[in-house]
Amino acid sequence: MVKVDVLIDLFFKELPWGKRVEKIAKCGFKYIETWGGGDAKILQEMAKAGKGCGVKLVSVVMNFAGEDNVAPIRKENINRFVQQMDRYSDNALSAGCKQGIVTTGHTVQGRGYQDQRAALVAALHKAGELVAKKDFRLNLEPLNTEIDHPYYYLSSPLEGVAIVKEVGLANVKMLYDVYHMGIMTGNLVTFIEANIKWIGHFHSAGIPGRHELFDGELNYPFILERIEKAGYKDYFGMEYMPLLPCPETLVKTYKYLFGKQK
């Protein structure tokens, strides 16, 4: 069964991390992820709280799209990028988390697309080989350039899969964000089913607006069912900006996805 997780950064924001974990557990969810990755103590705080209520930390962010100094499409960044992947993977593993999300960075003006792509492949390969020794996975994320990330380098899921194939490491896969790719390409389920072996993680949010999953044009129960039938058994993250207050937003989402009240 696909395991749905909650991006902890967006919920119960008035509470400390440990209390957020406990509240998310009470809404019915057993898995969390975070945009954080640079602070091992915070990750360990989440993991410690999770042990007490049956919640596991399953993914962290390894770098952000706006961090030009470590963007892997810049060939001069390769050593800094690899060092950050090494450090952040240690942080995640100290909290029992075995995968992280990689962004490409913004397109570099004046440099050719293929030059940036070659730098990205080289950086992912070098970092992937390093973290593979720790049994850690990197998930490369395409984003939409229509609304949220206009200057981001990678917006095509087909290109994302092609890059992952070229890197050629079992622990380097692609994150498929249903929200972002719904905006960019549509044809969601067909693409997912054809490329499921290259997908290591999922994200989701409602279209339009990036809000609750149940309030938009996408049929998420159907999408989850097809993902599961395709053989995917890992994590499906909810990365939406809630309009409803907590805990109502998560309780209603749980009921929407699983057909019952927790």
N, C-alpha and C positions, 0 to 999 in steps of 0.2 A: 504493500500500500504506500502511496505517495505520502510523505511526511511534511505537513504544512508547518512552517515556522513564522514567527512574528519578529519584525525588525524592532527591537526594543527601544531604539532611539526615538521613535515617533509616538510612543504610548506611555501614559502615566508620567508625563514629563516633569511633574512637580515632585516626584518621589526619587529617592536615591536608587541606585541600580539594583541592589538586592531586593528592595521592596517591589520594584517594577516586575522582577522575575516572579515573585510570589503572586502578584495580581494577575499577571498573564496566565499563570498556572490555573488560577481560579476561574478563568474564562474558558478553560478546556484545552489549552495548547501545551504541548510537551517540548517544543523546540523554539529557540530564539537565535537571531543573528544580530550583528551590530555593525554600524559604520566605523566603529573604533577598531583599532588594531595596533596602535602605537603605545598603548599603556597596558602593560601586563597586569598591573594591580587591579585595574578596573575589570579586565576580563576574568581574572581569578575571583573577584568579588561576585560577578555574575555566576560563575561556575559553582562557587560555594553555596550561594543561595539556591541554585538549581538542584543541588544534591538533596536539599531539604524538602523540595516540593516536586521532584520528578521532572525537572526541565533541563535540557541539554543545550549548550552553546554549540552551534553547528557551522557558522561562517562568520568571517570578519572581512573588512575592507583593507586591502594591502597598500593601496595608494588611491588618491583622488584625481579626477579628471583635470583639475586646475593646478596640480603640482608639477609645474613645468620642469623643475630641477631633477625630478626622478622619472619623467615621462619616458616610457621605453621606446617611443618612436624617434627619440633624439639619440643618435648614436654616441654622442659625448656623455650620455647619462648611464651607460650600461653598467659601470661599476657601482655607482650610487644606487641604481635600481636593484641590482642583485643584492647589495648589502642590505637594503631595506626589506627585500623579500626574505632574506635570511633572518633578520631581526624580528620582523613581524610574525613570521612562521613560528619562531621560538615563543613569542608572546602568546600566540593562539594555542600552541601545543601545551603550554603551561596551564591552560584552562580546559584542556581536553578537546580542543577544536582542531580539526584536521584538514580544513580547506579555507581558502581566501580568494577574494575577488580582485582582479587586476583590471585597471583602466589604461587606455592607450595614451591619454593626454590629448591636447588640442593640436590640430593640424599646424605644422610649422610653415609659415609663409616663406616663399622663396625656395622651398625644397620640394623635389619631385615626390609624387605619391609612392613610387616604387622604392626610392631611397629610404623613406620613412618605414615602409612595410618591411624592408630587409632588416632595418635596425630593430623593429619590433620582434621579428622572428628570432633574431640572434639573441636578444635580451631574454625572451621567454624561454628559449632553449637553455641558455646558461643558468637562469634562475631555476627553471624546472628540474634540471639535473641536480642542482644543489639541494633543493627541498625534497626531491624524491628520496634522498638518503634518510630523511626523517619521516617518510610515509605521509607527506603533505601534498595537497593538490592545489593548483592555481586554476581559476576560472576566469577567462578573458571575457569582458562584457562589451558588446555593442550597445550604443545608446541612440535615442532619436535626436536628430539634428533639426527637426521641424519646430519643436516647441521648447524643449528643456535644455538642450546642449548644442547650440547652433554651430560651434566651432570644433566639435569633437571629431576625432579622426575616423573612428570605426562605427558606421551606422548600418551596415549590411550584415545580416546573419549568414548569407552565403559566403561572404568574404571572411567572416569570423570563423566559419567551419574550415575554409580553405587554409587560413593561417594556422589553425590548430593542427590540421593534417600535415602542413609543412614542418611545423615544430617537431612533430613525430614522437611525442612522449606521452605515455599512458596517463601521467598525472597532470597534464595540461589540457584542459577542455574549455568549452565555451559556456558562459552563462547566457541563458535565453530569457530575456525579460519580456513577458507577454505584453505589458503596457508599451514599452518602447518599440517593440517590433510590430505590434498592432498598428501603431502610428506610421511606421516606416514602410511596411510591406504587406500587412494582412496575411492571408493564407496561412494562418497560424498552425492549425492542427496538421495539415499536409506537410509543412516544413518540419515540424517537430517529429512526426512519425518517420520521415525519411532520414532524419539526422540525429536520432535519439542517442546513438552510440557516442556522439561527439559532445553531448550536452552534459555538464557536470552539476548544474544548479539552475533553478528557475527563480524569477521574480514576477511580481504581479501588482496591479493596481487598476482601478476603473478608468475607462475611457468614455468621455473626456474628463479632464480635471485632475486625474491621479488621486481620486478619493476611494471610497469604499468599493469593494469588489462587487457588491450586490446592486450598485447604483450606477449602471453604465451600459454600454452596448455589448459587452462581452459576456458570454455564458460560461462562467468559470466552473461550475459543476461538470458541464460537458467536457471542457478542456481538461480538467483533472482526470476524468474517466478515460479519455483517450490517451493521455500521457501514461496512465497506469497500464492500459492495455498494450502500449508500446514497449512495456517492460521496464520502465523507469521506477526505481525504488528509493531514490534519495529525496532531497529536500526541495520544497517549493515555498519560497519566501514571500511574505506579504510586506510590500514596501510602499504602502499607500499613506496619503496625508488625510487623517480622519477629519470628517466634518462633525460627526457625532461625538459626544463626550465619552471618556472611558469610565466604566467598562462596557457601556452599551454598544459601542462600535464593534468591539471584539466578540461580544456575546452574540450579536446579530450576524456577524460574519461567520462565526462557528456554525450557527444554525443554518445559514445559507449554504455553506459548503458541505456540511455533513448531515443536514436534514433533521437535526434534533437539537433540543436545548440542553445546555450543559448545566 
